[in-house]
Amino acid sequence: MFHAAIFDMDGLLIDSERVIMRAWIDSARDVGIALEPDAYAGVVGRSAPESTEILVALLGGPDAFHAVRSRAADVLSRERREPVFPLKSGVRDLLTLLQAMDIRCGVASSSSAAEIRHRLGAVDVLPHFRAVAGGDEVPRGKPDPAVYRLAAERLGVPVTACLAFEDSEYGARAALAAGAQVVLVPDLRTLPESLARNSIGVLRTLTDAIEHVPRWFAAARGA
């Protein structure tokens, strides 16, 4: 059915969303602000400018936002000397299988292109991807489809021939709006039933995707 796979990054390929969320929640608490996980989860999958707008409102204004962001950045900077964003279950095996079948793989993430390369390089999977498209390279972030269209363009494959793997509602809506089909692998939030109905499937982890690869990508095998 498909000739290429396009992956989100945070919360799908690497277990980063929980670490980042905890840094923000703890940093907000340190300055006397209660930031609840359910409220923070509203920024998951958003572009940096949109996330900033949401967090400014949640934290009570620009001054509070900058204070919390500074503390969170310090926490993440210290922790990044350790492999705090490990690969999620099944990622390496799935990418290895797709590479063996000569299926083109790309990344379409709300993170910047530089951050994508840094984070995936740190866990030694960057060479599996022929294209990277970051949120800083498009006018609007997810759920706008631009980042998926850019990833497909860089892969040299029509976006309608791409299968997207997403963990967030905004990411899934971006992929569908671009014309790709979607496999959902929820991370921090349960996704709407409407998205599940419009997806190829809903999986617990990317390990569960491996058994479906010969069917999903049969037409591209050996291409």
Secondary structure, DSSP 8 states (H G I E B T S, - for coil): --SEEEE--BTTTBS-HHHHHHHHHHHHHHTT----HHHHGGGTT--HHHHHHHHHHHHTSHHHHHHHHHHHHHHHHHHTTS--S-B-TTHHHHHHHHHHTT-EEEEEESS-HHHHHHHHHHTT-GGG-SEEEEGGGSSS-TTSTHHHHHHHHHHTS-GGGEEEEESSHHHHHHHHHHT-EEEE---SS---HHHHHTSSEE-SSGGGGGGGHHHHTGGGTT-
